[in-house]
Amino acid sequence: MIREGFWLTDDQFARLSPLLPSDTRGKPRVDDRRVISGIVHVLKSGGRWVDAPPQHGPRKTLYNRFVRRAAKGVWVEIFHALAAAGGPPAQVLIDSS
C-alpha cells in the first residue's frame, strides 16, 4: 500500500478506537483506521472528497461516514474526549493581529 496522504499512527488510532460507535447494523464496516485517515486527510487539505487518495478507500464511503457520524454528534464527542485527555499541545498558533 502506498502511504500517500495522512495516516493515523498506531498510538493515535489506539486512543481513538474506543470512542468510535460499535453498534452498527448491516454490512460490516471497512477498516476504520483507513477511513478516518482519509477523512482527516480531506479535512486537513481543504480539498474535495473526490480528491482523497484512493488508498483511503471509496470517496463515497469517506463522505458518508463523515456526514453520518457528524449528524450523530460522534465527532464532537471524540474531540471533547481527546481534548480532555491531552496535555499541552505540541504547537500553539497565535494570531498577532
C-alpha positions, 0 to 999 in steps of 0.5 A: 500500500502506498502511504500517500496522504495522512495516516493515523499512527498506531498510538493515535488510532489506539486512543481513538478506537474506543470512542468510535460507535460499535453498534452498527447494523448491516454490512460490516464496516471497512477498516476504520483506521483507513477511513478516518485517515482519509477523512482527516486527510480531506479535512486537513487539505481543504480539498474535495472528497473526490480528491482523497487518495484512493488508498483511503478507500471509496470517496463515497464511503469517506463522505458518508461516514463523515456526514453520518457520524457528524449528524450523530454528534460522534465527532464532537464527542471524540474531540471533547474526549481527546481534548480532555485527555491531552496535555499541552499541545505540541504547537500553539498558533497565535494570531498577532493581529 
